[in-house]
Amino acid sequence: MESKDHKNYCMKYVLLFFLIAPTFLFAQNNKPIGDFCIENNAVVFRHIFMAPSDSAPALARKIMSYVSTRSGISNVVQNGLIITGNYDEIRGEVFTYRETKADFSIEIKNGKYRVTILNMLNNNNMNGALWSFNFMYIKDNGTDWRNDALSDLNDLGAFHKTFINVFTLNQKTDTSNW
């Protein structure tokens, strides 16, 4: 016959297990990947560019001039120190082409600007269909990154490089807080 102390001892560990187990079983994989993060169940790209010698109004004029004339950017609107628009670029690749569409906003402060890109769509195959980044890179729960046959999270590195190149005004970049 087991002692009463032994039963209490075992029950404490069983209870402890059930209290801690959900932490491990339901751990989330939603940490940012570079400048990509999951916000409100959507993939968002956000990057801060530095322009230390420019005041906010001067920087806004430079950015507006640049994005208004850049190939692949359309529907550009400026509202004070915020510029919004659409990005649509097609690049040729071996045996196929890649088209990327997205909405962007640029927030401007003295000496820096933050680019946010959302509603991203991409075609990286020959059938012509545009796929949502949310579908390609986020699990069904809407909060975790997926990494399976449908999506290769390493592809985000190529998109990161493209977005940095598109929105750089020859300034250094900075990943510090906005």
N, C-alpha and C positions, 0 to 999 in steps of 0.2 A: 504494500500500500504506500502510495506517495504521500509525502508530508505536505501539509498545507503551505508551508514556506516555499517549497519547491514549485507548487502550482502558481503561487503569486509571482515568483521569480520569472517563470516561463510566460505568464500572462503579460508582464511588463514588457518583455521583449517582443511578443506578438503585437501588442498595442503600439509599441514604438515603430515596428516594421510598417504597420498600416498607416501610421502618421507620416513616415518619411518616404514610403514607396511612391506616392503620387508625384513627388518632386522629380524622381528619376524617370518614371514612366511617361510623364507628360512634359518633359523638358522641351523647350522650343528652340528652333534653329532659325532665329530671325535677326541675328546680328548683322550689321551693315557689311556689305561686300564692297570694299573700296568706297566710292561715292554713291553706291546704290543702297537703298534701304527699302523696307516695307513700311508704308504708312497708310492707314485706313484701307487695308487689304489691297494695296496697289504698289507696284514697283515705282520708285521715285529716284531720280538722279539729282544730286545736289552738290554743287562745287563752288568754292569761293576763290575768286581771282583777285590778285592784288594789283593796284595801280596807285602807288604811294604818292605820286606828285600831283594827282588830279583831285580837284574838288568834285563833289557829287554832281553839280550841274554841268561842269565841263566833261566829266566822264559820261554822263547821260547823253550828251551831244555826240561824243565819239562813238559810243555803242550804237546809238540810233542810226548814225551815218553808216556804220559798218554793217549792221544786220539788215538794214533796208536795201543794201546793194548786194548782199551775199547770195550766191546761188543756193537754192534749196531752202531758203527762208522766205515766208510769205505772211500776209495778213498782220504786219507789224503795227502795233499801236503803242503809243507812249502816253502814260497817265502820270504826270509828275516824275518821280524817280523810279517808276516801274515800267518796264517794257515787256509786252507780251507778243506772242506770234505762234506760227506753225513751222515745223521743220519737216521737210520731205526731200529725201535725197536718195538717188539710185546710183549705186556703184557697181561696175562690172567686176565679175570674179570668174575664175575658171569654170567653164561649163554652165554658168548660171549668172544671175545678178542678185544683188541684195538691195532691197528697198526698206528704208526706215522712215516712219512717220511718227510725229509726236507734237505735243504742245509744250511751249516753254514760257517761262517768265524770268525776267532779270530784275533783281532788286539792287538799287545802287545807293551806296553811302560814300562819304569822303574816303578816297583811297582804295576802295574795293567794291566789287560787285558779286552778287550770288546768283548763279544760274540754277534754276529748278526745271527739270524736264519730267513731264508726266504723260499719261495716256499714250504710251509707246507701243507701236505696232512694228512688226518686222516680217519680211519675207526672205528666208535664206534657202529656198528650194526652188524647183523649176515649175511648180504648179500655179504660181501667181497669187496664192492666198496670203493675206496678211494675218499674222498671229499676234495676239495681245501678249505683251511681256507678262502681264498678270497671269495669263493662262500658262505660258511657257515656264515661268520661273517661281510661281507661288503654289504651294500645296493647296488642296481643296479647303483646308481650314482657314485660308486667307491670311495666316500670320507667319508661316514658316516657308523657308526656301525649299524648293524641290530640287533634287539632283538625281535624275533618272534618265532613261533613254530619250525622253522628250526634250529635256533641257540639259545643257551643259553649262554650269555656272561659270566656267572659264570663258565662255563667249562674252560675258559681261565686260571682260578686260578689253576686248576689241571695241565694244560700244563706248566704254569709258574713254579710250584713246580718241575715237571719232568725235565724241561730244566736246572733249577738251580742245581738240584742234578747231572745231567749228566756232567755238565761243571765245577763243583766246585773242586778245588784242595786243599780243607781244608783251604781256606782263608775266611775272612770276605767279605761280599758283600757291595757295595756302590752304591747308585743311583745318585751320583753327576755327573756333566757334564764331558764328556770325554775331 
